[in-house]
Amino acid sequence: MNIKKIIKVCAIGITLTSMLTACGEKAPQGVAATVNGVDIPTDKFDMEYAAQRNSIVLQYGEDYLKEDMGNGKGTVDQGIRQYVLNNLVQMEIVKQDGEAKGIKADIKNVEEQLNALYKQEGGQDKFKEALKKQGLTEEFFKNYLETKEFLSEYTKKMLEDLKATDEDVKKEYDAHKDEYFTANAAHILVADEKEAKEIKKQLDEGTDFAKLAKEKSTDPGSKDNGGELGDFSNGVMDPDFEKAVKSLKVGEISSPVKTTYGYHIIKLNSFNNLEFDKVKDQISKKLTDEKFTKYLNDLEKKAKVKKYIDPKKDYELKEEYKVVVPKKENEEQTKKDDKKNNSSNKNTQNQNKNENKKTINKNSFYKSAESRLIYFF
């Protein structure tokens, strides 16, 4: 494992259905929050907050923490604290549920993983030093591995217990069989709606679709092939694109369709509904995932939670958790790199920053219940 890719945070996302906090309430000494009467220590909050914060600092510098996230959410630094506090509470809720079910982390496996990392880094001391450069501690990393092992066992157990019945799977298919299909289509993608309408007009007048795709489309993956996308199944394309495909007749060309990528003119080449046997596993997973999501949400609704850290207030990390940013990279090297970087590279970095803000901003982090028990590397 590359130490530079060590986690930012160990997170579980449960949809926040209500405000369960008591932020600002006078806190017991050394307690960040309580869940059903169980304390979450501030030391644990510090470790998790440091992991997220230091990763951001190493990537974008201290100043990025002061940037506004928009929508009245405060700064990036405040958002990180809110994100971490929510994660710790949600993780504690799940751990308590797991303990009640007799689910535990395989500590022996955790120790084996740690020993392998010690060997890889040339010993425990060098491993600690590598972690320190990332603003992390050995205690944090061990806790991360234990949590990862626990969540692996918890997810496996819950997916087994909540697996959809064959009867429910067939019922779902019969009610929504038109949603399960394979299709073949071509498209022309442009950024401007006016241009898309002009292209549609030319197509209606008889201009060859493939010719216009090669001349006008901005999709590098299909334009040279006349806009051909090949075969695809449901759930692969942008939802708005898929909705348009399902509304077309074979051979028909759509009006401009807006998606997150721009405006599409779509030509449907073929469309076939899938038989039950080909999609039953897919439907079973979908229904099981939905049951798991509901189960997690219900757990949170029942939980009695108090949060004592106010993310909006300044929070000082202990020195042992602060990352030291190499001056060489931040000063002289950065200036040299800035001269080399073109506008495209800068735009990419800005996009990455915006994606970070979106992730921090979200209350529900994952679409799939199975993927909600996830780790960022």
Summary of the structure (lengths in Angstrom):
residues: 377
radius of gyration: 25.2
end to end distance: 10.3
largest distance: 76.1
contacts: 1077
relative contact order: 0.18
helix: 56%
strand: 14%
